[in-house]
Amino acid sequence: MFVTKVSFGLLAMLMVFSAEGKVKHIFIYTHIHQFANYACNFFILTIITCIRFFPRSNERDYITIESRSGCYSYVGRQGYSQTVSLARNGCLYHSTVQHELLHALGFNHEQTRSDRDNHIQVIWENISDDMKYNFNKINTLNQGTPYDYSSVMQYERYAFSKNGRPTMIPIPNNNAALGTSTEMSQNDIIRINRLYQCCECSITHIHLCAPHSRTHTILTMKYNIHITFVGRLLNI
């Protein structure tokens, strides 16, 4: 059984993935703005993949979503308590939430693909020294999909630049948009569904989330949500 527990300030979202992929419920106590952001992104995942979230009781392995310093996540299941950081100031964009959730589900950055040198040029001298690890090539879970400039896992061309110059350039067309996606791409969705052996639905893009604004009013509310599904989760 793969189990997740999510907490975020006043947020207390509990999530469980069983071996059969069945979801029982999500319980959330949070600021309304945070709730709307997370609920929308989780709801999108329930529509276009077989990933679901429901409550932990005393299971060993789980994740916590917290407002720490910055936006980050371990890649894949680590065991025991596992933190996904989504700071209230700077991380509550739909693309960022999806990016970190995909890390937790086992996906690495697009620019780390073993075939990336056929698609981008990494300009190492422009990258901050303490961030170069984000550009190291590794064996990634490509699931038979092509390199995708529009993947939510693709950094933009100035990511972690130390001098204001590009850290990546698309090739052969260096004018191609790079890392500008505001949501999961079709290839992101296909990869999730193939890795977790979901049925590959015809729905490839969902536009339900309103654009995030940095300026918002904070309210406190309490919600109960009950969702069910059948699918399968692989041990990643």
N, C-alpha and C positions, 0 to 999 in steps of 0.2 A: 504494500500500500504506500502511495506517495501522498504525503500530507502537507498542507501549507496552512500557516496561521499568519494573518496580516494585521499589523497594527500601525496606526499613523496618527500620532497625537491623540486627539479624542477618537480617532478612527479605531475600531476594533473589528476587522474583517477576518473571519475564519474560513479557511478553505481546505478541502480534502479532495485528493484524487485517489479513487480506489483502483484496484487492478483492472476492474471492468470499466472504469471511467465514469461511474455513476456519481451524479451530483445530488446532494441533499438540500443544502441551503446556504445562503450568505447572510450574515448578520453584520450590519454596519451602524456604528454610532460615530458621527463625524460632523465637521462643518459642512454646510450644504454645498459650498463651492467644490470642496474636495470630493464629496460624495458624487456630485454630478460628473466630475471628471473621471473618476475611477469606474463608476457604474456604466458610463457610456463605453469606455474601452473594454471592460469585462463583457458587456453585452455584445459588442462587436465580435469578440472572440467566440462567444457562444453561438453566434449565427454562422460564422464562416469557417470555424474549426470545431473539433470535438473536445477542446480544452474547456474544463468547467471548474468552478470553485465552490467549496462547501466546508462545513465546520470541522475543526480539529477538536478532539476530546483529549486523549492522552498519548497520541501517536508520537513516535520519536522524531521523525523528520518533518520539518515545516519551514516556511519562510516568513519573515516579518517585513512589512513595508513601513518604513520610518522616514521622518524628516531629519536626516542627518546632514552633514556637510557635503553637498554635491549630489550628482546623479550617478549611481553605480549599482552593479549587481555581480555576483558570482555567475559563472557560466555553468548551467546544468545543476543537477542535484548534488549537494555537498554532504548532506547528512546532518542531522540534529538541527539546531536553529540556524537559519540562513537569512541574512539581511539584504533587502533591496532598498537602497536609499533614494528617495524622491523628495528633495528639499522643497518646501513650500515656495521659496523664492528662487525660481529659475528652472524647476523641473516639471512643473505641472502643465506641460504641453502634451497634446495627445501623441505626437511622434516620440517624445521622450519617454512617456509612460510605456508605450508599446515597445520601444527600443529596449528598455530595462526588463520588461516582462519576457521578451524574446531571449535575452541573455539567460534569465532564470530557467527558461524552457530548453536551453541547450545550444543557443545560436551565438556565434561569434560575429565580429565586425566583418562587413563585406570586404573591406580592403585587406583583410588578413588571408583571403582565399589563396590557395596554392597556385592558382592560375591568374592571380591578379596582375602580374607583370605584362600580361597580354592586353590588359584593359586600362590600367592606370600606371603612371610613373610616380613613385614616392620620392619626394625631395627631402632626403634625410637631414641635410644641413639647415633646413628651415624649421625643423620640429624641435620643440622644447625637449631637452635631454631626458627629463623625468617622465615624459609621455611617449617616448619612442616605442615602448613595448606594445602600444595600441596598434602598431603598424607591422609587427612581426608576422611573417607568413606561418600559417599552421594548417593542419588538416581540418577542414571545416565540413559542416553538415550541409552540403550543397544540394543533396537530394535530386541530382540530375537536372538542375536548373542552371541557366546561364548566369554570367556575371551581371549584376543589376545595379546600375547607377542610381535607380530610384528606390532601392531597398531602404527601409527604415533603419537598417543596420549599417548603411554607408555613411561615413563622415563627409562633411562638406569640404571643399578644397582648401580652406584656410584652417582646418581643425588643428588646434594645439600649435599654431605658428608662433615662433619666438621673435619674429621680425616683421610680421605683417605680409609676408610673401606666401604663396601657395605651398602647402605641404603635399598636395597630390594634384596631378594633372591627368585628365582622361586622354587616352590614346585609342585610335589615331586622331580623333576629333577633339582637340583640346578646348573647344568651345561648348562641349556637351555639358548639360546641367549635371551637377554632382552633389549628391547628398542633400537635396532640397525638398525631399518628400515630407509631407505633413501627416502621412498615415502609412500603414503597411501597404506594400506593393503586391501585385498579383503573385509575383514569385515568392514573397515572404509567406503569403497564405498557402501557396502550394507546398512549400517546404515544411510548414507546420503539419499540414494534413498528411503528407507522406511520412514524416518522421513518426507521428503518432498513429499512423494507420487509420486515419479518418477517411470517410468517403469524401472525394474531391467534388464539392458542390459547385454548381454553376455560378454562384454568387462570388465575385472576386473583389469587389470594392463596396464598402458600406460608408455612406456619408451621413452619419447620424449626429456626430458630435459638433456642437457649435464651436467656432474658433475660440481659443483661449485668450483671455485678456489678462495682463499683469495687474490690472486694477479691478478689484472686486470687493463686494460686501460680504463679510463673514457672518453667517448665521449658524446656529447649532440645532440639528434635528436628529431624529432617530428613525431608522428604517428596518423593516424585515422583508427579505426577498426570498422567494422559494422557487427554485428551478430544478428540473430533472432532465436527464439525457442518458443515452447509452453510447459508449464508445470504448476506446482502449488507450491506455497510457503506457508507453515504453519506459523502461528503466534507463535513464540517460546519465 
